[in-house]
Amino acid sequence: MSAVTMEWAMSLLSNNSEVLKKAQVEIDDVVGKNRLVEESDLSRLPYLHCVINETLRMYPASPLLFPHESSKDCVVGGFRIPCGSTLLVNLWAIHYDPKIWKEPKKFKPERFQGLEGNRDGFKFMPFRSRRRGCPDEGLATHVVGLTLASPIQCFEWERVGEEMVDMVEGIGLTMTKAHPLQVRSHPRQAMVELLSQT
Ligand code: HEM
């Protein structure tokens, strides 16, 4: 799931160079160019977290979440759910609901600014929620944060051709990209020396 999220994030950044630049400036300001970004820097990179959250909103790794079975009769949102029903949550529909999100189809990490660490009810649930949530959410956000921050800090990327990276979704329970991301990259001038030492 972390690798899937990484690929979507890098694809979105490749198509939105101004967001990539903003994330790069934040890392340069906080970390500088004399050392590589470390896990302990992540809490000081709020814009990077906004990028990750916006990626998880638009491309939740598990768009229908795992099916669950109701253990007793209950009523949810006015609907009677008999005991033993298989329940799916259409997370994708919630994450694109125009009643909840302004311009839901637009990649706008800024919409999460000031909301870091705030789950904001049940509007945003890439890791599901509470008792049924992903037990490794903290680890996953750290892994994605660090593995995304490193190439942002060290490399310039560009699309392979003129056309935008295609964002077609593959078929399956996990939302993968239909076509693997391809980008052309080269080390940032200021990072060449540091990279040659590691
Ligand atoms: C971006 C990365 C990840 C996302 C978006 C994600 C999301 C989710 C979601 C939506 C569920 C399903 C909850 C449900 O519907 O019942 C889940 C379950 C789970 N995740 Fe993650 N996950 C991620 C990374 C990880 C990682 C890195 C690990 C472990 C190292 C992990 C371990 C688990 C486990 C063990 C469950 C099953 C929990 C249970 O049986 O109730 N996840 N995750």
Boltz pocket constraint, residues with backbone or C-beta under 6 A from the ligand:
constraints:
  - pocket:
      binder: B
      contacts: [[A, 1], [A, 2], [A, 5], [A, 60], [A, 61], [A, 62], [A, 65], [A, 66], [A, 67], [A, 125], [A, 126], [A, 127], [A, 128], [A, 131], [A, 132], [A, 133], [A, 134], [A, 135], [A, 136], [A, 137], [A, 139], [A, 140], [A, 141], [A, 144]]
      max_distance: 6.0
